[in-house]
Amino acid sequence: MLLTNPRARLPAALAAISTVLLLTYLYFHASLDAGPHLLSIKASTQPAQLSQCPPASAISNIVLSIKTGATEAFEKLPTQLLTILQCADTLLLFSDLEQDIHSLHIHDVLSR
């Protein structure tokens, strides 16, 4: 009968758990490109104008207000601006960091 030492399996299990945790962290949090996020939208990738926009008179008195975070503004706003938000005439953007995305200004709600 072959006896195995349970302590011998501990380093292998610890190494496997550490590897899984490290890979999970790298997948969700670490960025290979540590440079600033740049927004570049080529003209060929821009979708056609939405045909579902209501008539201008129906939305002329509506102000859309969007709250976003500094870390997700460049990730989420371009897609929204190219799709449903192109119908908005008046748009207010708020974040925890003042920044500009093309011609849109994002207001910092934390500054005084």
C-alpha positions as CSV (number, residue, x, y, z in Angstrom):
1,M,0.0,0.0,0.0
2,L,1.4,3.4,-1.1
3,L,1.1,6.0,1.6
4,T,0.9,9.6,0.5
5,N,1.8,12.5,2.6
6,P,-1.0,15.1,2.8
7,R,1.5,17.9,3.4
8,A,3.2,17.1,0.0
9,R,0.0,18.1,-1.8
10,L,-0.3,21.4,0.0
11,P,2.4,23.3,-2.0
12,A,0.9,22.1,-5.3
13,A,-2.6,23.1,-4.3
14,L,-1.4,26.5,-3.0
15,A,0.5,27.1,-6.3
16,A,-2.6,26.2,-8.3
17,I,-4.9,28.5,-6.3
18,S,-2.3,31.3,-6.5
19,T,-2.1,30.9,-10.3
20,V,-5.9,31.0,-10.7
21,L,-6.2,34.1,-8.5
22,L,-3.3,35.9,-10.4
23,L,-4.9,35.0,-13.8
24,T,-8.3,36.2,-12.6
25,Y,-6.8,39.5,-11.4
26,L,-4.9,40.0,-14.7
27,Y,-8.0,39.2,-16.8
28,F,-10.4,41.6,-15.0
29,H,-8.2,44.4,-13.6
30,A,-4.7,44.7,-15.2
31,S,-4.3,46.4,-18.5
32,L,-1.5,45.5,-20.9
33,D,-1.5,49.0,-22.3
34,A,-0.9,51.4,-19.3
35,G,-1.1,54.4,-21.5
36,P,-4.1,56.8,-21.6
37,H,-7.3,55.7,-23.2
38,L,-7.7,57.3,-26.5
39,L,-10.9,57.6,-28.3
40,S,-10.5,56.9,-32.0
41,I,-13.6,56.3,-34.1
42,K,-13.0,55.9,-37.8
43,A,-15.6,57.3,-40.2
44,S,-16.1,53.8,-41.7
45,T,-17.0,52.3,-38.3
46,Q,-19.7,54.9,-37.4
47,P,-23.2,53.5,-37.8
48,A,-25.8,55.2,-39.9
49,Q,-28.1,57.8,-38.3
50,L,-30.8,56.1,-36.2
51,S,-34.2,56.1,-37.9
52,Q,-35.9,55.5,-34.5
53,C,-35.3,59.0,-33.2
54,P,-38.6,60.8,-32.4
55,P,-39.5,64.0,-34.1
56,A,-37.5,67.0,-32.8
57,S,-40.6,68.7,-31.4
58,A,-41.4,65.6,-29.2
59,I,-38.0,65.8,-27.4
60,S,-37.2,69.5,-27.5
61,N,-38.0,70.0,-23.8
62,I,-36.1,66.9,-22.6
63,V,-32.6,67.1,-21.0
64,L,-30.7,63.8,-20.7
65,S,-28.4,63.6,-17.7
66,I,-25.8,60.8,-17.6
67,K,-23.6,60.0,-14.6
68,T,-20.5,58.0,-15.3
69,G,-17.2,57.2,-13.6
70,A,-13.8,58.5,-14.8
71,T,-12.6,54.9,-15.4
72,E,-15.6,54.0,-17.6
73,A,-16.3,57.1,-19.5
74,F,-14.0,56.3,-22.5
75,E,-15.2,52.7,-22.4
76,K,-19.0,53.2,-22.4
77,L,-19.8,56.7,-23.6
78,P,-18.6,56.4,-27.3
79,T,-20.9,53.5,-28.0
80,Q,-23.9,55.2,-26.4
81,L,-23.1,58.5,-28.2
82,L,-23.0,56.7,-31.6
83,T,-26.3,54.9,-31.0
84,I,-29.2,56.1,-28.8
85,L,-27.7,59.4,-27.5
86,Q,-27.4,60.8,-31.0
87,C,-31.1,61.6,-30.7
88,A,-30.6,63.8,-27.7
89,D,-30.5,67.6,-28.3
90,T,-29.5,68.5,-24.8
91,L,-27.1,66.2,-22.9
92,L,-25.5,66.7,-19.5
93,L,-22.6,64.4,-18.6
94,F,-21.3,64.1,-15.0
95,S,-18.4,62.2,-13.6
96,D,-15.9,62.2,-10.8
97,L,-13.3,63.7,-13.1
98,E,-13.5,66.6,-15.5
99,Q,-12.7,65.5,-19.0
100,D,-13.6,66.0,-22.6
101,I,-14.6,63.4,-25.2
102,H,-14.4,65.0,-28.6
103,S,-16.7,68.0,-28.4
104,L,-18.5,66.9,-25.2
105,H,-17.5,68.2,-21.8
106,I,-17.9,65.9,-18.8
107,H,-18.5,67.9,-15.6
108,D,-16.7,67.0,-12.4
109,V,-19.3,66.7,-9.6
110,L,-16.7,66.4,-6.9
111,S,-14.9,69.7,-7.6
112,R,-15.8,72.9,-5.7
